[in-house]
Every structure is written in structure tokens, then in C-alpha cells.
Amino acid sequence: MPTETMKAIRLHEYGGPEVLRHEEVPVPVAGPGEVLIRVHAVGLNPPDWYAREGMPGVPAELKPPMSLPLIPGTDVSGVVAAVAADVDGFAVGDEVFGLLRFPSALQSDAYAEYVTSPASDLAHKPATVDHARAAGLAMSGLTAWQFLIDLGHDHPSPFQQARHSPMALDSGKTVLVNGAAGGVGHLALQLAKWKGARVIAVASGAHEAFLRELGADEFIDYTKDRPEDTVRDVDLVLDNVGGPHSRRFLRTLKRGGALYPVYFGEFDDEENARLGVTVTATQVRASGAQLAELAGLLADGTIDVAIDSTFALKDAQAAHERAAKGHLRGKIVLTVA
């Protein structure tokens, strides 16, 4: 059984990486429907630094509930340490991983030696997969899955009225993945290839060999060529950079094509209709069932999780500083002794 206290990363004020403190805090207790996990690895994601900064620029009425002090993090891999009486399917000693409580909680106390999780958010970790890669898979893998393969839920998107419905991918489809070397991008590339699609990867030139090894059929170095000027008649664009410039990819699509911006930008419904294209996005949601499907693909080698860098839990500040530099190749992961 765990001791009464544990090490965790907390912030007592919003700000830069320097606000992350390595502290002693109480071990949480699993409530109904939950398990307690002894954490071995934590995957980092953009919501971690958005929360650390206090989500500046977001209107108060749109901010999810957050209170200080805050333990960041949502993605973990570890070993079950305790199980609530009403939980089936998990037992003490099981190796598990998951995206915890997202998006109902922007952060779920994952930067810690122990964390509680709803059992429904967890999947069993394959024995052949290490904890770092499992933790790195959770949010990024589910984002790629829900955008490209199966939405898997009926929750309305906060970004649009239209319900996101992934395009069926097969050998007759061409998919352009912008930001292909990042956490979501490199997994999306592999999932599209799994479905048989032809994939065009867009990233900086340093990532070309890496992305071709993952299966990219064509590579565009955005520092030399603008994909919107050189690519035409693709079926689907997954834009992992997104934002206000995502609209530029509309010209790459054929009629009947689709653009999925992971970070939703500004679009004109009339323009989309005139071009005959669909623009939709979604909000990734925790799903143990979908993670189990991804775990199978990871275990059999269909997909892999690239690790950009690892840092000890106590060095979370350095991990956030690495994230701020950008140009990631895969995932940043915290390891927990």
C-alpha cells in the first residue's frame, strides 16, 4: 500500500515553467468507480502549459474550473495500487494507462507519484510496451483516433454546431498531415497508413527521414515550400498546427474533401460550401475503450510512439522549457521513480 504522502509537481500561481514546484502532498484516495495508480510515466500535452499559464486570453466564462494549488497533467501509465469496491476489470498489480477525466477536468493531478482515475478512462498496458510510450500515447493517440478513425461519443463540440464525422480512409484517399512530426501528427500519419491511405507529411526538413520511416509517401519541408502552393486534390487535411492560418489549406482539397483543424481557426461556411468541402473539429475525450484499440496497434507494431525527450518528475520545469522551444519529434514524458 502507498505511504500517506507522495511527491508531486504543484503550482501555487500561474506563470512560466518556474512556477512548477516539486513538493510533498497527501496520497489521493480512490472514490467510487475509481482506481489508484502508482505512476511510472506522465505524458505532457499542450493543455498542461495552458493551465500553468492560467489560460490567458480565454474569457472567464469559457475557462474550465481550475483552482490553486494545482497538480498538472492528464496522461499516465503505471500500476494499479488500489481499486474501489465497485470496479470490475482491474486489479491491484495491473499495468494500466489512460487520459484522465479530460475534458471535464482540464488537469487531473497526473504529475505525481500516485493519481486516481475513473476506471472507464483506463486501458491495460501491453506487456511489450514500456510506460513512457504508453503515457505518450494517451491524449495524442485519442486525438488522432477521434479525428480520423472514430469519434466514439455524442458530446457536442465547443467549436461548432456540426457534429464531427471522420472520413472513411482507404487506399483511394490521400491525406495531408500538417505538423506531422509532433505528438498527434506522427500518430495520425501512422493511423492513416494503417487504413491504407496515401499520406503527405508536412514538417521541417530535419524530420524527413523520421516521417518517411513511419510511412509518409511524400514529404514537404515547409521551410522551403508552402504546401498550399504545391499540393492539390487531396481528400483530407489534418492540420495539427491550426489556428488562424488553417484556412490556407482549403485550396489543397478536392471537391468533397475535408479539413480537420486540431486547433480550430476562422472559417467561412459560405466559402466552404462554395468549394464543396467540409471543415469540422472535435474536442478529444477520455476513452478507455478506444485506448484499448490503440494499445493493440501499439503492441503489434502497427503504430509506435516516438519519444522526443524524458525528464524526471522533479525536473518538470525543464520539460516545460523543452516544450516551449517547439519543433518536437513525438512526445515529452516525465518518468517517476
N, C-alpha and C positions, 0 to 999 in steps of 0.2 A: 504493500500500500504506500501511496505517496506520503511524504512528510507534510507538515502543516503549512510550510511556506515554500516558495519557489522563486527562482529568478525570472524576471520578465523585463521587457522594454516598455517604459511608460513615457508619456508626455504630459506635463502639467501646464503647458502653454502652447499655443500654436506658433509655428515658425519653421525655420530651416532644419536641416539634419541635426544641428546642435541641440535641439530640444529633446532628443531621444535619450532617455536615461535608463541605465541598467540597474534595476532595483529588486529588493526583496518584497514579495507580496504574498497574500494568502493563496493557497491552492483552491481552485474553484470546486464546487460540488455538483455532480450531475443531477439534474432535476428529472421529472417525468419525461420519458421519451428520449433521454439523452445518454451519452456515454462520456466518460472521462478519458482523455487521450494523453499518454506520455509522449510529448512531441519530440521527433527526431529531426525534422526539417520543416522549414517555412518558406513558401514561395512568395516573392514580392510582386506587387501589381500596382498600376497607377493609382487606384483608389487609396493605397497606403499613403502616398505623399500628398494626394489631395486632402485627405483627412488631417494629416500632420500640419498642413498649412492652414487648416480651418476653412477650406473651400472658399477662398477669397473670390469675389466677383459673382458668386452664386447668391441670388436673392434669398433672404431668410426663409421665406415661405416654401422654397424649393429644397432647402437643405434637409437631409435626413437627420434624425435625432442623434446628437453627439454630446457627450459631457466629459469634462476633465475631472480627474486624471483618466487618460485613455491608453489602453494597450492596443496597438495597431495589429493588423493582419487578419487574413481570412483563409489562407491556403496552408494546410498542414498535411504531414504524413507522420505516422507514429504507431504506437502500440496501445491497445485498449487497456486501461488501468482499472476501470470500474464501469459497471453497467447498471442502469436503472432497472427496477424490477419489471417494468412493463415493456422492456426492449427485447425483441427477438432478432435473431440473425447475427448478433455479435456477442463475443465472449471475451473475458479477460485473456490477454495474450495475443489476440488477433492483431495483425498488422493492417492498418486502415489509412485511407487518405480522403481528403474532401475539401470542398469550398464551403465554408461555414456561414450559414444564415444570410447569405447575400441574395438580393439587395435589401432585405428588410432591416439588416444592420450593415451600415457601410463598413464597419470594422468589427471583428469578432474575437479579439483578445488572443490572436494566434502567436504573437511574438513572445512566447513564454514556454516554460518547461512543461506545463500542463494546460490543457484547454478542454472545455466541454463543447459537445456538438450534438445537435439533433441527429439521431440515428439515420434519418432519411437523407441527410446530406452526405453520408459516407459510403464508400465502396471498399471492398477488400483489396489491399495492395498485392499484386502478383509477387510471388517469392523471388522471381528473377529480376525484379525492378527495384533499384535502390530507393531509399527515402527521398533523396534530393530530386530525382527525376519525377517521382510521384507527386511531391509537393509542387514542383514546377508545372505539372500538367493541369492542376485543378481549374483555376479560373480561365487560363488561356485556352485550355483544351475545350472547356464547356462553351466559351465564347465562339470558337471556331465551329464547334458542333452545332450550336443553336443557330448560327448564321447560315451555315452551309448544308447541314445534314437534316436535322430535325429540331424544330423549335421546342416541342415537348411540353408546352404549358399554354394556358389560355389567358395569362395575365396581360392586360393591355400595355402597350409600350408608352413610356412617358414622353417619347419623342414625336409620336404621330398618331393619327386615328386609324390608319390602315394597319391590319394585322400582318406581321412579317410571315412570309411563307417561303421557305428555301426552295430555290430552283432545283429540279431534279438533274443531277450531274451524271454524265455518261461519256463514252468515247467520242460522241459527236459535239461535245461542248468545249469551248475554250474559256479559261478562267484567268484573269489578270489579278495577281495579288500584289498590292502596293504595301510597302513596309514588310516585305516578305521574310526578312531575317529576324524580326522581333518575336516576342513570345507568342502572340496569336498568329502572326504571319507564317512562321515556319511550320506550325501545326496545321494551319489551313491549307498550305501548299500540299502537305502530305495527305490530308483527307481528300482533297480534290483529286490527287493522283490515285488514291485508293478507289475512288469512284470511276476512274478511267479517263478523266478529263485531261485535256492538254493545258499546261499551266505556264503562264508568262510571269516570271518573278521580277519585281522592281525593288532595287535596293542600291546601296553604294557599291562601287566596284570591288571593295575588299571582301564582300560576301559572295562573290560569284561562284567560286569553287564549292563553298559550303552549300549553296542553294542548288547547284547542279547535282551534287551528291544526294540531296534529298529528293531529286526527281524533276527539277524545273526543266521544261523543254526549251524555253527561251529565257534569256536574262537581259534586262535593261538597266544600265548604270545611270541612275537619274542625275548624277553629277555631270554627265556628258550628253544625255539625250532626254528630252521630255516625252514620256510615254504617250501623252495626249496628242503629240505631233507625229508619232511614228506608228501607232497601233490603231487598227480599225477592225470593226466587225467581230468584236469579242462578245461572248454571250453573257459574261458576268464579270464584274469588278468587285473585289473585296478590298476596300480601302481602309487599311489599318492605321493610316495617318489621319485621314478625315478632316473635320473642321471646315473652315470657310472655303478652302481650296478644293474640296472634294468634287465640286460641280464640274471641274475641268475634265473629269473622266467621262462625262456624258458623251463626248464626241468619239470615244473609242468603241461605243456599243453599237451593235446592230439593232434594227427594229425588233422588238420582242425581248431585248436584253434587260439586264438588271444591274443596278449599282447598290451595293450594301456598304454604307459608311459606318465603321465601328464607332467613330466619334461623329455624331450627326452634325451636318453643316446646314447651310441655307440653300434650299431648292425651290423651284417654281413648279407647281403642279401643272400649270398650263404648258410650260416648256416640256416637261416630262411626257405629257400626253401628246404633244405635237411630234416629239421624237419617237413615240411609241415604246418608251422604256419605263421600267418600274424602279422606284427608289424607296427602299424600306430599310429599317434598322430595328434592333431589339435591345432589350436590357438583359444581360446574362443573368441566369438564376441558378441557385444551387440545385443539384440533382444527383443523388447517389446512383440512381438507375442509369443515367447517361454516363456517369463516370465509370460504372462497371463495364459499359460497352467500350469506352476509351481504354480502360485497363486491359481488356482483351487484345485490342490492337497494339498496345504497347508491349504486352507480353509476347506476342507472336512476331514482333519485329516489323509490323506494317507501318507503324509510326515510331518516332523516337523524340525525346525531349532534349534539346541542346541546353547545356548549362553555360551561361555567359561567365559567371563567377560565383564563388561561395564565400561566405563570411560567417564567423562565429556569431552566435546570438548577441554577445556583448558588443560586437562591432557593427550593430545595425546602423549606426550613424555613417560609417564608411560605406555600407551597402547603399544607403540612400544617396550618398555623394556619387557613387558609381552610376546609379540610375539617372542622376541629374545630368551626367555627361552625355547620355544618349548613345545612339549607334550600337544598341545591344545586339548580341547574337544569341538568341534564346533567352533564358531566364536567369535572374539573380535569385540565389537561395541562401537562407540562413541555416546553419547547422547548429543543432542543440546537443550538447554533450550529454 
